[in-house]
Amino acid sequence: MAHSGAGLENGLSQPKAKVILVGVGGATCSGKTTLAKHLRSILPDSIIIHQDDFAPPMELVPVHPIYKVQDWDAAPGAISWPRLVKFLRHIKETGEIPPDHRSHDHLNEQREVMLSEEVKQRWIEVFEGLKKEREGNGKERVIWGLVDGFLLYWHPDVIAQLDVPIFLRVPHDILKQRRHERHGYHTAVQSDPEGALWRDPPQYWEQIIYPAYVDANREVFIDGDVEKGQATGKVENLLVIESQELSMAEIVERSCTELHRAATAV
C-alpha cells in the first residue's frame, strides 16, 4: 500500500502545509517512474505527478518535418506546457491534485526493480520521525510532490517549481535496449480513461527519441554532453545520479538523503 496521505489524492484540504516538489527526471526508460514510486512508498503525505499525463491529445502531436511521423519527444510539442505549469503551481499552492485529473500511468507496463525492505523501512522511520518532530514544534506539515518526467529540465517555468531536482543518467545503449523491449505507451487523453496506445515506428529511437533527449538537455550539461558532462547550473542544485552504476537501494539512499536535507531546511 502506498505510504501517502489518501486525502491528498482525493482533494481533501489539509491545513498548514509546505509543499516540496521533487523532480525525478532523465531519459525515457531511465528508471524515473520506478524511483518515484519507491519514494512515494517511503515519504508520508506524498503524491506523484506524471509529466506524460500532460502530453497533448494524439491528434495534436506534431509531425516530424523530416521523418514524417508523429514526434512525441521533441520538447516544444511533446508537452502541453501551460497546462503543466498551471498544474504544478496549483499543487504548490494547495498540496492537492485537482479532482478532475486523470493519470494513464497505471496502463503502462512497469519494469519492476525491487527495493530492500531494510532500506525502505529505515527511511520510512526517518521521515515519520521528521514529521512528528515538525508537528511537535508547530511547524508546517510537509507534502511531497514527486514530479516524474523525461522533459523536466527544459522549460524554465517548470524548473522554477521544483525544489529538489534529480536526474537519472543512463548510458545510450542501455536506454535503447530498454525502449526496444517496451510494447508501447498509453497516451494522456484526459477525456478517455483508457487513453490511446502508441507504438514506436521503425528507427524511432535513432531518429526521434535520442536526438530529442540530447536537444532538450543541451543546456543542462556542459557542452551538451548528456552522457558524461557536468551540470551547467541551468538547474540549480541538480543531483545527477549515474543510476546504471548503482543498485536501487543506493539510488534511494542518495535521493532520500537529499530529500531529508531539503525537509530540514524549511
C-alpha positions as MATLAB code, in Angstrom:
seq = 'MAHSGAGLENGLSQPKAKVILVGVGGATCSGKTTLAKHLRSILPDSIIIHQDDFAPPMELVPVHPIYKVQDWDAAPGAISWPRLVKFLRHIKETGEIPPDHRSHDHLNEQREVMLSEEVKQRWIEVFEGLKKEREGNGKERVIWGLVDGFLLYWHPDVIAQLDVPIFLRVPHDILKQRRHERHGYHTAVQSDPEGALWRDPPQYWEQIIYPAYVDANREVFIDGDVEKGQATGKVENLLVIESQELSMAEIVERSCTELHRAATAV';
ca = [
       0.000    0.000    0.000;
       1.366    3.450   -0.863;
       2.706    5.319    2.116;
       0.877    8.575    1.449;
      -1.989   10.670    2.681;
      -5.061    9.400    0.843;
      -6.742   12.719    1.405;
      -4.158   14.353   -0.839;
      -5.242   12.239   -3.802;
      -8.904   12.860   -3.111;
      -8.583   16.624   -2.991;
      -9.333   16.975    0.730;
      -7.844   20.153    2.104;
      -5.179   19.883    4.765;
      -4.262   22.878    6.915;
      -0.841   24.445    7.329;
       1.318   22.606    4.815;
       4.577   23.207    2.987;
       4.786   21.585   -0.458;
       8.176   20.343   -1.658;
       8.205   19.409   -5.333;
      10.819   16.812   -6.241;
      11.852   16.451   -9.871;
      12.629   12.882  -10.915;
      13.948   13.366  -14.447;
      16.023   11.608  -17.065;
      15.624    9.939  -20.421;
      12.841    7.552  -21.351;
      13.477    4.168  -19.668;
      15.966    5.618  -17.174;
      14.002    4.387  -14.151;
      12.241    7.648  -13.236;
       8.827    6.203  -12.518;
      10.307    3.282  -10.579;
      12.269    5.651   -8.342;
       9.294    7.984   -7.899;
       7.091    5.091   -6.782;
       9.700    3.833   -4.321;
       9.991    7.330   -2.872;
       6.216    7.563   -2.625;
       6.174    4.315   -0.615;
       8.625    5.924    1.819;
       7.508    9.535    2.159;
       4.464   10.388    4.298;
       1.962   12.722    2.646;
       3.300   12.169   -0.875;
       1.769   12.284   -4.338;
       3.100   11.577   -7.842;
       2.635   13.838  -10.842;
       3.456   12.119  -14.160;
       4.586   14.563  -16.824;
       3.388   12.155  -19.518;
      -0.179   12.930  -18.453;
       0.339   16.395  -19.923;
       1.110   15.265  -23.446;
      -1.301   16.715  -25.994;
      -4.042   14.516  -27.465;
      -2.723   12.202  -30.167;
      -4.293   14.216  -32.980;
      -2.407   17.354  -31.865;
       1.052   15.804  -31.608;
       3.254   17.428  -34.284;
       4.696   15.514  -37.234;
       8.477   15.448  -37.589;
       9.427   17.607  -40.596;
      11.968   15.125  -41.950;
      10.769   11.657  -40.943;
       7.035   12.376  -41.325;
       5.977   10.508  -38.186;
       4.390   11.933  -35.065;
       7.055   13.322  -32.757;
       6.178   12.642  -29.119;
       9.646   13.568  -27.877;
      10.782   16.992  -29.139;
      10.305   19.321  -26.194;
       8.273   22.156  -27.793;
       5.415   19.913  -28.895;
       5.631   16.888  -26.599;
       4.019   18.511  -23.554;
       1.163   20.970  -23.119;
       3.416   23.320  -21.176;
       0.891   25.929  -19.985;
      -1.306   23.159  -18.583;
       1.609   21.503  -16.775;
       2.908   24.767  -15.325;
      -0.575   25.719  -14.100;
      -0.970   22.250  -12.555;
       2.361   22.402  -10.704;
       1.554   25.859   -9.373;
      -1.785   24.541   -8.135;
      -0.044   21.660   -6.345;
       2.492   24.056   -4.835;
      -0.248   26.325   -3.516;
      -2.728   23.694   -2.297;
      -0.937   20.350   -1.923;
      -3.812   18.743   -3.804;
      -4.271   17.030   -7.153;
      -7.360   18.544   -8.820;
     -10.252   16.053   -8.659;
     -10.774   16.087  -12.435;
      -7.203   14.990  -13.200;
      -6.783   11.509  -14.674;
      -3.493    9.626  -14.989;
      -2.763    6.873  -17.515;
       0.429    5.632  -15.884;
      -1.294    2.544  -14.470;
      -1.937    1.339  -18.034;
       1.763    1.231  -18.921;
       3.929   -1.806  -18.310;
       6.365   -1.292  -15.470;
       9.844   -2.763  -15.246;
       9.896   -3.892  -11.632;
      13.067   -3.138   -9.684;
      12.837   -4.271   -6.101;
      13.982   -2.220   -3.136;
      15.498   -3.688    0.006;
      12.868   -3.785    2.750;
      15.527   -2.803    5.280;
      16.371    0.369    3.346;
      12.715    1.184    2.799;
      11.722    0.759    6.466;
      14.719    2.698    7.724;
      13.839    5.730    5.601;
      10.139    5.452    6.473;
      11.135    5.754   10.119;
      13.392    8.723    9.356;
      10.679   10.692    7.557;
       7.947    9.709   10.014;
      10.240   10.906   12.793;
      10.787   14.180   10.978;
       7.046   14.604   10.528;
       6.378   14.070   14.243;
       9.196   16.430   15.171;
       7.766   19.166   12.955;
       4.294   18.635   14.389;
       5.677   18.831   17.910;
       7.433   22.090   17.115;
       4.355   23.600   15.500;
       5.943   23.709   12.051;
       4.116   23.266    8.753;
       3.442   19.716    7.625;
       5.475   18.754    4.535;
       3.659   17.472    1.466;
       5.889   15.818   -1.114;
       5.062   16.146   -4.793;
       7.114   13.710   -6.889;
       7.212   15.007  -10.465;
       8.230   12.235  -12.846;
       9.136   13.176  -16.412;
      11.550   12.960  -19.343;
      11.392   16.710  -20.075;
      11.518   18.199  -16.590;
      14.551   20.394  -17.172;
      13.698   22.067  -20.465;
      11.012   24.644  -19.630;
      12.146   27.386  -17.211;
       8.704   27.719  -15.621;
       8.706   24.014  -14.759;
      12.240   24.163  -13.387;
      11.219   27.115  -11.222;
       8.580   24.997   -9.458;
      10.974   22.182   -8.492;
      12.606   22.331   -5.073;
      14.736   19.177   -5.313;
      15.783   18.302   -8.879;
      17.095   14.768   -9.503;
      18.391   13.479  -12.841;
      18.880    9.762  -13.502;
      21.607    9.278  -16.099;
      21.828    6.000  -18.021;
      24.126    5.196  -20.997;
      22.714    5.370  -24.521;
      22.918    1.657  -25.331;
      21.063    0.579  -22.198;
      18.329    3.148  -22.777;
      17.961    1.946  -26.358;
      17.657   -1.690  -25.320;
      15.055   -0.912  -22.652;
      12.984    1.191  -25.042;
      13.001   -1.527  -27.696;
      11.787   -4.030  -25.099;
       8.690   -1.943  -24.358;
       5.483   -2.730  -26.205;
       4.028    0.765  -26.258;
       2.809    3.711  -24.226;
      -0.658    4.771  -23.240;
      -1.047    8.436  -24.014;
      -2.757   11.063  -21.903;
      -6.190   11.830  -23.258;
      -7.991   13.332  -20.281;
     -11.418   12.644  -21.763;
     -10.644    8.948  -22.270;
      -9.858    6.796  -19.186;
      -8.011    4.276  -21.372;
      -6.065    6.833  -23.420;
      -4.569    5.671  -26.705;
      -1.728    3.226  -27.308;
       1.378    4.471  -29.099;
       3.904    2.038  -30.572;
       7.283    3.185  -31.864;
       7.619    3.009  -35.657;
      10.908    1.657  -37.120;
      14.004    3.746  -36.326;
      12.030    5.938  -33.921;
      14.694    5.693  -31.212;
      17.564    6.590  -33.527;
      15.778    9.317  -35.489;
      13.477   10.899  -32.920;
      13.851    9.876  -29.275;
      17.572   10.130  -28.589;
      18.215   13.279  -30.654;
      15.277   14.960  -28.875;
      16.646   13.880  -25.477;
      20.041   15.373  -26.271;
      18.494   18.574  -27.579;
      16.191   19.021  -24.565;
      19.104   18.687  -22.132;
      21.727   20.540  -24.160;
      21.777   23.465  -21.731;
      21.654   21.271  -18.635;
      25.109   19.730  -19.188;
      28.393   21.320  -20.228;
      28.962   21.062  -23.987;
      25.566   19.371  -24.255;
      27.181   16.111  -23.118;
      24.240   14.181  -21.650;
      26.386   11.050  -21.219;
      29.260   12.389  -19.105;
      29.010   16.165  -18.857;
      28.873   18.102  -15.622;
      25.795   20.177  -14.842;
      25.899   23.738  -16.157;
      23.861   25.350  -13.406;
      20.760   25.860  -15.560;
      19.051   23.675  -12.970;
      20.258   24.858   -9.597;
      21.466   22.126   -7.207;
      20.741   19.360   -9.734;
      21.513   15.936   -8.252;
      22.832   13.781  -11.106;
      22.740   10.072  -10.299;
      24.654    7.663  -12.544;
      21.953    5.100  -11.944;
      23.396    2.270  -14.046;
      26.375    2.149  -11.681;
      24.222    1.862   -8.557;
      21.681   -0.510   -7.055;
      18.141    0.701   -6.472;
      18.899    0.775   -2.753;
      21.851    3.099   -3.380;
      19.765    5.345   -5.649;
      17.051    5.581   -2.994;
      19.675    6.273   -0.319;
      21.132    9.181   -2.299;
      17.696   10.552   -3.126;
      16.357   10.289    0.420;
      19.473   11.910    1.854;
      18.850   14.908   -0.418;
      15.137   14.990    0.413;
      15.844   14.862    4.136;
      18.254   17.776    3.747;
      15.571   19.762    1.916;
      12.913   18.994    4.516;
      15.073   20.002    7.454;
      15.912   23.290    5.732;
      12.279   24.523    5.628;
];
